[in-house]
Amino acid sequence: MDKTIEIAKCTLADIFNISKEDFDRRTRKSPVIEARRFLIYFLVNEMNFKFSDVPKEIKSITNHATVMHHFYKMMEWMDVKAEESTKIKYMNFKNLMLEKGMNKLEKELHKQFELRKVINWNIRQLKEMINEA
């Protein structure tokens, strides 16, 4: 897991033209903030981190509330049609991570997490249908 996080930081550092150490520095520079936001979204959404666990991986983030803010902001950007460039940039990052960042077991774990999301969604839909009937 630590190896994947380090690879994610390096990959995002290359994408946003920052240094890997910038993730742990307190700064308000736009490229660093955006890279951190991508990393937070990746850790929570793809790696199934809890909000409270993310500050352990990103030293400049001091509490779970900041993590939640960045996660929901990124989620909003991923949903808004006007933010197509952000979606494309994130998907490119995610594809790079799948290519070079994860070993076979991590890829399988990622697939299983994705499958679990689909199954949970299907269960919710079935429960709603039962309740409506």
N, C-alpha and C positions, 0 to 999 in steps of 0.2 A: 504494500500500500504506500509506504514512504517513497519508494522508487517511482511509482506512478505520479505522486504529487510533485516530486522533483522534476520529472519529465514535463508535467503540465506547466509548472512555473517556467521552465526553460523554453517551452514551446510558445507560451504566451509572451514571454520576454522578447522572443524573436518577432512575433506577430506585431507587437505594439512598440517595438524598438526601445525597450527599456532594459535595465539590468535585472537579473534574477533577485538581487538583494533589495530592489525597490519594493517588492511585495511586503517585506518586513520593516521598511522605513516608514515613518509617519510623514506623509506628504500629501498635498492636495492637487498634484499635477494630473491633468485630465487623462493622459494615456495610462498612468499608473492606476488611477481609480477604475478606469474601464477594464484593465487587465485583472485587477482584483475582483471586480464584479463577475467577470467571466469565470475566474477560478472558483469563487464562492458558488456560483450557479452550477458549475461542473461537480464540485464536491458534494453539494446537497442533492442535486437532481440525478446525477449519473452514478456517483459513488455512495449514495445513500447515507451521507454524514448527517448527524443531528446538528441543528443550529448551534448548540452549545459546544460541539466538538471542533468547529471550524477555527475559533481563535487559537487553538493549540497548534494549528498548522500555519496560520498567518499571524505573525507576531504583532503587526501594526493594528490588527483588529482586537479590541479589548473586551468586547462582550457580544452576547448572542443577538442583542437588539440591532446592532450594526450589521450583523450577518443577515438578519431578517430583512432589513431595509434594502440591502444590495440584492438579495435573492428576489424579493418581490418586484424591485425596480427592473431587474433583468427579465423576470417573467412577463412583466408588462410590455417591455420592449419586444419580446419574442412574439407577443400576441398582436401588437399594433402593426398594421400594414405599412405605415410610414417608416418603420424601422427595418426595412428589408435588408439594408446593409449590415445591420447588427446581426440579424438572423443568419445571413450568409457567412459573415465572419465567424460566428459561433459554430455553425455547422462545419466550416473548414477546420476550425480548431478541433472539434470533436472527431472528425475524420482522421486528422493527423494523430490524435491520441490513440485511436483504434489501430492505426497502422504501426506506429512506432512505440507507443507508450505502454501498451498492455500486453502481458504475456498470455498464453493460451487460457490459463485458469481465470485470469482477470476478465478476459473477453467472455468466457462462458458465464462467469458470475454476472457480468453486465447484461448479457442476454437474458439470464434468469430474472434479474431485477426488472427488465423491460417486460418480460412475460408476466411477472407478478402484477405490474401496473395494469396491464390489460385485463387480467383475471379479476383484480379488485374492481375495476370499472364495470366489467360484466356483472359481477355480483351485485354492485349497487343498482345497476339498471334492472336486474331481475327482482330485487327487493322492492324497487319502486313500482314495477309492474304488478307484483303481488299485492302491494298495499292499495293500488288503484282499483284492483279487481274486486 
